[in-house]
Amino acid sequence: MAAADCDPATGRIKLPTVAAPNCVPVWPKGKDNGGATNQGVHRDKIVVAQYVAQVNQAARDINEQATGRVTNAEAETDANRLEVVRAHNELFETYGRKVEVVKLQASGSNTDDAAARADAIKAATEIKAFAVMGGPTGTNAFADELAANKVICLCTSSQPIESYLRWAPYVWSGLMSSTQGYLHRTQYVSTKLAGKPAQYAGDPAFKTKTRTFGLVYYETADNAYKSGAEFFQKELAAKNVQLADSIPYLLDLAKAPEDAKGIIARLKDKGVTTVALASDAQFPIFLTKEATNQNYFPEWFVTGSTGTDTATYGRQYDAQQWKNAFGISYLLARVAPEVEQAEVNYVNWHLGEELSSYPSITDWLRLFTGIHLAGPKLTPETFRDGLFSFKPVRGHITQFGSSYGKGLWPWDDYLAADDVAELWWDPAAEELVGGVPRKGMYRYVNMGKRYLPGELPAELKVFDPAGTSLLYTARPEGDKPPQYPRRPGRT
C-alpha cells in the first residue's frame, strides 16, 4: 500500500515543491533500523555538523550594502536553522532516526588551509559527524580532509568535475560544477558570439571589430579552479575559438583595487572586446570601476558565476560598464518574494508559521532527500545511491532543472543543477526594495526559459525587452507546485 503522503500522480511525497523526493514506504515505529550503520549514524539519531564561517567584516559590509539587509544575528539564525531541521525531520523518512545539529565554528579564515583541515578533522574525529553542512570556499583542504575521513560534505561552489569525482561519494553541491558551466558557456560563445562583431561593447571601435575573448576567473591558493578554465579553453578550441587571455585572481578585498588595475590593463593590451567573467560577486565592483578609470569599455559576458547574475550585485557594478552585460545565468527568472513564500516554502507550510530566515534550506532538502532515499542502512554509499535514484526535475522556468547520477552528463553527477537561462542587464528597469525604488535589473530572455546542455538556441536576443521577464508576480502555470492540505509529518 502506498504511503499516505505519496502522490501517485507525481511519484513524489506530498510537499508543495516540484523538487520533493520520490515516495518511499513509511518506516514502522519500533522496527529495527540496523542501529549504527556508519559513523554519525545511531539507532535514534544522525549527527550533522553545521560549519559556521568566521565573519569577514569587509565582505559583510559589501553584502549588506548590496542587499540593503543587515545580517541576522547568530542566535536568530541558529534558532531558525533548528526549525528548518525540525520540519525536515518530521516530513521526510529518516527510519526511526532524527538529524541532530552540532555547530562547527571555523578556527580560521575562508582561505586558511591549515585551519580548514583542522576543522574537518574535528568534524570527523571529535564530533564524529555523518555529514557536514557548509565549509570554507577559499580552499579545498576542508573537502579533501572530510572525503579522506569518509564524511559527507554538502559544501564547495562550482569546482571542476575532476574534484567531485575524486571526492566521490562524499562531496555534494547545488550549483553545477565549473566544468558543466563551461560546457554551457562554450555553447553560448561558439554559437551566438564567435566570428561576429562586438556590437554591444561600449567602445565604438569595438562594435565593428570581430569579437576577441578574454576570461577572468576566481581562483584559490591551491589552484582549485585551474582545470575548469583549461577545460573551457580546450572546448572552445574544438569549436575553433581561441581565448586571447585567461586571467585568474585570488580574492583579497584589501588588494582588489590593485589587482583589478593590473587585470584591466592586461585585457586592454590584448585587445579583448568581450570579457567572460567567471568570478565571485564582489570582485567585479572593483574590476568594472577600474575599466572605466582606464577608458576600457568591452562587452561583459555574464557566465552565471556566483552572485554576478543577481540584481543586488549588478547595481554595485560600474553603471557605464554593466549596461553592456549579457549572457547566461544559473539562477531562475525572478518571482515576487510573497509568491515564492506562499507557493514553495514547504517549511512554513508545515510549521504553520513564517520564519525570519531559512538557513541553507536547499542544502537541508538535499541532505534529507539522500537520507529519505537511502533506506535504513545509512552510509555514504547508500546516500549516493539514494540521490542517484532521485526523479529528475525538468521543464520549468522558475524551478531548477536538477538531477544526480548517470544519464545527462558524461560522468557521474554529484551536483544538483543542470540548466541555464539567458539574460541581459537593463539599467532602466526598476523595482522596490524595502519600499525604496532601485534601478537596474536583469531581463530574462524568452521569459526565463531554461536550457539543458546543448539546447541553447543560436539566435542572440539580448537588449530587446520584447518577450523578456523582470519579475513574475504570479508563477507560470506549468511551474506551480502541487498544493496539498497541511499534514502531520511521518513522525
Rosetta blueprint (number, residue, H / E / L):
1 M L
2 A L
3 A L
4 A L
5 D L
6 C E
7 D E
8 P L
9 A L
10 T L
11 G L
12 R E
13 I E
14 K L
15 L L
16 P L
17 T L
18 V L
19 A L
20 A L
21 P L
22 N E
23 C L
24 V L
25 P L
26 V L
27 W L
28 P L
29 K L
30 G L
31 K L
32 D L
33 N L
34 G L
35 G L
36 A L
37 T L
38 N E
39 Q L
40 G L
41 V E
42 H L
43 R L
44 D L
45 K E
46 I E
47 V E
48 V E
49 A E
50 Q E
51 Y E
52 V E
53 A L
54 Q L
55 V L
56 N L
57 Q H
58 A H
59 A H
60 R H
61 D H
62 I H
63 N H
64 E H
65 Q H
66 A H
67 T H
68 G L
69 R L
70 V L
71 T L
72 N L
73 A L
74 E H
75 A H
76 E H
77 T H
78 D H
79 A H
80 N H
81 R H
82 L H
83 E H
84 V H
85 V H
86 R H
87 A H
88 H H
89 N H
90 E H
91 L H
92 F L
93 E L
94 T L
95 Y L
96 G L
97 R L
98 K E
99 V E
100 E E
101 V E
102 V E
103 K E
104 L E
105 Q E
106 A L
107 S L
108 G L
109 S L
110 N L
111 T L
112 D L
113 D H
114 A H
115 A H
116 A H
117 R H
118 A H
119 D H
120 A H
121 I H
122 K H
123 A H
124 A H
125 T H
126 E L
127 I L
128 K L
129 A L
130 F L
131 A E
132 V E
133 M E
134 G L
135 G L
136 P L
137 T L
138 G L
139 T L
140 N L
141 A H
142 F H
143 A H
144 D H
145 E H
146 L H
147 A H
148 A H
149 N L
150 K L
151 V L
152 I E
153 C E
154 L E
155 C L
156 T L
157 S L
158 S L
159 Q L
160 P L
161 I H
162 E H
163 S H
164 Y H
165 L H
166 R H
167 W H
168 A L
169 P L
170 Y L
171 V E
172 W E
173 S E
174 G L
175 L L
176 M L
177 S L
178 S H
179 T H
180 Q H
181 G H
182 Y H
183 L H
184 H H
185 R H
186 T H
187 Q H
188 Y H
189 V H
190 S H
191 T H
192 K H
193 L H
194 A L
195 G L
196 K L
197 P E
198 A L
199 Q L
200 Y L
201 A L
202 G L
203 D L
204 P H
205 A H
206 F H
207 K H
208 T L
209 K L
210 T E
211 R L
212 T L
213 F E
214 G E
215 L E
216 V E
217 Y E
218 Y E
219 E E
220 T L
221 A L
222 D L
223 N L
224 A L
225 Y L
226 K H
227 S H
228 G H
229 A H
230 E H
231 F H
232 F H
233 Q H
234 K H
235 E H
236 L H
237 A H
238 A H
239 K L
240 N L
241 V L
242 Q L
243 L E
244 A E
245 D E
246 S E
247 I E
248 P E
249 Y E
250 L E
251 L L
252 D L
253 L L
254 A L
255 K L
256 A H
257 P H
258 E H
259 D H
260 A H
261 K H
262 G H
263 I H
264 I H
265 A H
266 R H
267 L H
268 K H
269 D H
270 K L
271 G L
272 V L
273 T L
274 T E
275 V E
276 A E
277 L E
278 A E
279 S L
280 D L
281 A L
282 Q L
283 F H
284 P H
285 I H
286 F H
287 L H
288 T H
289 K H
290 E H
291 A H
292 T H
293 N H
294 Q L
295 N L
296 Y L
297 F L
298 P L
299 E E
300 W E
301 F E
302 V E
303 T L
304 G L
305 S L
306 T L
307 G L
308 T L
309 D L
310 T L
311 A H
312 T H
313 Y H
314 G H
315 R L
316 Q L
317 Y L
318 D L
319 A H
320 Q H
321 Q H
322 W H
323 K L
324 N L
325 A E
326 F E
327 G E
328 I E
329 S E
330 Y L
331 L L
332 L L
333 A L
334 R L
335 V E
336 A L
337 P H
338 E H
339 V H
340 E H
341 Q H
342 A H
343 E H
344 V H
345 N L
346 Y H
347 V H
348 N H
349 W H
350 H H
351 L H
352 G L
353 E L
354 E L
355 L L
356 S L
357 S L
358 Y L
359 P L
360 S L
361 I H
362 T H
363 D H
364 W H
365 L H
366 R H
367 L H
368 F H
369 T H
370 G H
371 I H
372 H H
373 L H
374 A H
375 G L
376 P L
377 K L
378 L L
379 T L
380 P H
381 E H
382 T H
383 F H
384 R H
385 D H
386 G H
387 L H
388 F H
389 S L
390 F L
391 K L
392 P L
393 V E
394 R L
395 G L
396 H L
397 I L
398 T L
399 Q L
400 F L
401 G L
402 S E
403 S L
404 Y L
405 G E
406 K L
407 G L
408 L L
409 W L
410 P L
411 W L
412 D L
413 D E
414 Y L
415 L E
416 A L
417 A E
418 D L
419 D L
420 V E
421 A E
422 E E
423 L E
424 W E
425 W E
426 D E
427 P E
428 A E
429 A E
430 E E
431 E E
432 L E
433 V E
434 G L
435 G L
436 V E
437 P E
438 R E
439 K E
440 G E
441 M E
442 Y E
443 R E
444 Y E
445 V H
446 N H
447 M H
448 G H
449 K L
450 R L
451 Y E
452 L L
453 P L
454 G L
455 E L
456 L L
457 P L
458 A L
459 E L
460 L L
461 K L
462 V L
463 F L
464 D L
465 P L
466 A L
467 G L
468 T L
469 S E
470 L L
471 L L
472 Y E
473 T L
474 A L
475 R L
476 P L
477 E H
478 G H
479 D H
480 K L
481 P L
482 P L
483 Q L
484 Y L
485 P L
486 R L
487 R L
488 P L
489 G L
490 R L
491 T L
